[in-house]
Amino acid sequence: MGSRATPNPCYTGRVVANLTITIDDALLRRARIRALEHGTSVNALLRDYLTAYAGSALQQQRALADLLALSAAATSRRGVARWTREDLHEREAAPETGALPETDTGR
């Protein structure tokens, strides 16, 4: 089943498709009221939602590619220090100084 795209004079230079949905009358009424309260329309809300929904996978792929490129270009490294879970969660302070106790990092 294909969509029927027709020129719409509200959108210059773009061919748009009309979409018909089935929705409960009370829900549509509440959505229209809320949209009006926010200075928009249900049509605009649905168009924005579908634009974000359709583009989200592509945006995620681009973000992942950017993150991997940044990681590959990073000059910082992890180093040689290794900690155990106990080392990281040690919270006892030395009574006289309030400083954390020193742990043996010569592993």
N, C-alpha and C positions, 0 to 999 in steps of 0.2 A: 504494500500500500504506500504510494508516494504522497508527498506533500504538494500542495498547489501554491506556488509562489506567484503573487500578483504585485504589480507596482503599487506602491502606497504613496500618495502625495505628501504625507507627513514626513517621509524619510527621503530626502533628495539624493538621487544618485544611487540608491540602494534598492534591491529587490528584497522584499520581506515576505514571509509566509504567515498566514493566519493560523492560529492554533485554537482548537475547540477542546475544552475540558469539561468534564462532568464534576460538579462540586455541590455540596449541600448549600441551600439558600442562606441558612443562618450563618454558616461559615464564611460565605462570600460577603455577606452584609458586615460581619465583624472585621473581615480583612479590609474592606473598603473604608470603614470608619477609621481603623488604625492607620491605613495608608494616608488618608486625608489628614489625620493628626500629625503625620510626619511630612506632609507637603508633597506627597507622591501619589501614585496610582497602583492598583493591583497589577495592571499590565506592566508598568515599569519595574515593580518588584519581581515579577516572574521573569521578565527579560534579564534583569541583573543576576538573578539566581541562576538561570540557565546559562548565562555567559560564564559565570564563575564555575558552575558545575562542569560544563563542557571543556573549560580550559584548565581545570585543576590538575589533571594528570600530566599535561604538558608542563605546567608550572613546577610540579614536583620533580619531573625529570630534569628540567633546567636547573633547579635549585640543587639537586644531587650532583649534577655535573659540575656546577660551580664550586660546591663544597669539596669534591674530590680534586678539582684543579687547585684550589687553595691549599689543600692538604699536601699535594704533591710538590707545590712550590714553597712550602714552609721550610725555613732553615733551622727551626728549633727541633730538638730531638728529645727523647724520653730520658736519656741518661742511664747511669748504672745502678742507681739506688733501687732497692727492692724493699717493700714493706709487707708485713703480714697484716691480716685483718686486726689482730690484737694491737699492733703498733699504731694503726690508724685510729683506733677507738680508745686508746689509752687516755684516761681523763684524770688520773690522780695527780694532784699537785704536791710538790715538796712543801712541808708545813712551814718551814722558816722563810722561804722566799716567795712562795706562790707560783714558782716556775714549774713547768712540766718536767718530770724526771727524764734524764738522758737515757736513750736506749742504744744498744749495741748495733751499729749500722755497718759493721765490718764483715758483712756476708759476702 
